[in-house]
Amino acid sequence: MAAKILIADDNQAMREAIIRFVEAEGYTALAARNGHEALALALEKQPDLVLLDVTMPDIDGFEVCRRLKNDPRTALIPITMLTVLDSPDHRRYGIEAGADDFLTKPFDERLLRARIQSQLRTKRLTDQLERTESVIVALALAVEAKDMYTEGHLWRLAHYGEQLAIAAGLSAEASRAVWQGGLLHDIGKIGVADGILQKPAPLTPEEYAQVKQHPEYGARIIAPLRFARDVAPIVRGHHEHWDGSGYPYGLRGEEIPVGARIIAIVDAYDAMTTDRPYRRALTPERAVQRLRARSGIQWDPELTALFISLIEHKRLLAPGDVSIAHYASVA
């Protein structure tokens, strides 16, 4: 299927010239005469590249670029800004808005061809990463599906973790990393034998040693992914304890990444408030008592107190309390 290229330029002659060139190169051209049309078409058609004029009526190219890059639905579409002047200010504004490339008009066709090919290669690689991330999430859910007692655990964990991250004042980006970390925290259990994971009796020291490797396995599995820099430390550290008695590295206190500290708390709460083979679910009140008892030992005391506050003031929402659209952008 031919790549789709959105050309947004209020100058009809220039717009039509680029369209003719793009179509002659074998691509599908989409045309916008102004910023509003460019935003609408980008959302509706999901082009593989946007060629965006800087000076347009109503909404200029910088603002269009900024809005597209701030929207998760269009943030990964490469944008090449088109400008008449090779102005340092234009380039600075474009970089601040999130532009991926710049071309000065009028441009040489060979240069335009090369820039288009380069940006489309980038888009193909990004798409491959997104597909890979979706596969990784599917693997995480497959691990969860092996245990009937943990159904829905990953979604709840991701949701609770994000709420605690937001309440703790983490940035939107960091809160999203916590959400992803919650969803992927146990993916390393793929590397642990099913017989160990599903064993109804107590584990032997050798079996427990295998289980303790799953945070490191998980971090390695997601290492090639785009979000690994922010999420892998959460996956690796979610079994570390505030007093240094956890695993795999015996980190203590603020040595433990904040996202991992958050997931550790919400993981424990969800485990306590759902049925397990060896016990019935605890009430939220009883779970809160146990959180308090281990605060400052197993879990970050400040984050634990904040999470308990969310529970007691009934501000902790379950995944079903928000639109499913919230989960659509996991990868």
MORANOR-V339231 format. One record per helix or strand of 3 or more residues. SS is the DSSP state (alpha for helix, beta for strand). FROM is the first residue (numbers start at 1). LEN is the number of residues. If there is no record, write none. Layout:
BEGIN
ss = (SS:SS)
from = (FROM:FROM)
len = (LEN:LEN)
END
This chain:
BEGIN
ss = (beta:alpha:beta:alpha:beta:alpha:beta:alpha:beta:alpha:alpha:alpha:alpha:alpha:alpha:alpha:alpha:alpha:alpha:alpha:alpha:alpha:alpha:alpha)
from = (4:12:28:35:49:61:78:88:101:109:148:153:172:187:194:205:214:228:253:258:284:301:319:324)
len = (5:13:5:11:5:10:6:10:4:37:3:15:13:5:4:7:9:10:3:15:11:12:3:4)
END
